[in-house]
């Protein structure tokens, strides 16, 4: 009986402590570090959420861009920050599940150095082609690359980004010879795609859609295994000559490992509250082609483990390494 009472008392104390921690958070400005350059898909999403958090917290939320090295610069900074909830990391999937497989040594590990909060959004990834390439669809693009080995280039949002490894995987599966050109974010990569300095770029529909309407680029395929509801006319890569190829993109919010559970729960609850707001969903998420997620901390942690293993196998198969 005494043992049971001690356990019950311990549980009550933990609940009381975490509840108090959450109740007092935040008592000062919060910083969200973004691993990409300003103006890209990840940065836009981070700022969309960050602009609304002060309404719930009564404190400023500062977005700080720390791009470079496949997201490892920003990730390492947050991994070494105080675990109190005042320094958070907002990053795309590649930072957590791809880049770590490309480096033999990192100062952090994505599965142990961070406390998962939630996946903020997912998006269908599409292939955008420069108008300088004489192809109207993905099949014609494949034929053109094969007829011109080594002459075309593709852009990515940095070494180790989803775009980098996804395209290396495509090259391997389709037998393509293309040159990789890394950028520090989506905005500079898009500028060069429109200018014809790179031939191909992957991203979400909201990122490329306005430029397609203006005739500045061509959207030629969807990366998902099924056609996008927003663009049922757009074939997938798998049905356009590379059977079995698929992928999607997501971005998420994490804190340094050791951050109190009560603080993590408070942050997640308020982010999810924003994601579930009809006005935010209609005027921000859908406009940019994002699908709000907001999964639980436990589900996010399980997903991280699964995707880390999945992309590890793909990286190994491509032979890609950065050191």
ABEGO torsion letter per residue (X at the ends): XAAAAAAAAAAAAAAAAAAAAAAAOBABBBBBBBABBBGBAAAAAAAAAAAAAAAAAGBBBBBBBBBEGGGAAAAAAAAABBBAGABBBBBBAAAAAAAAAABABBABBAAAABBBABBABBBBBBBBBBAABBBABAAAAAAAAAABBGABBBBBAEBGBAAAAAAAAAAAAAGBBBBBBBBAEAAAAAAAAAAGABABBBBBAAAAAAAAAAGABBBABBABABBBAABAABBBAAAAGBBGBBEBBBBBBBBBBGBBAAAAAAAAAAAAAAAABAAAAAAAAAAAGBBBBGBBAAAAAAAAAAAAAAAAAAAAAAGBBAX
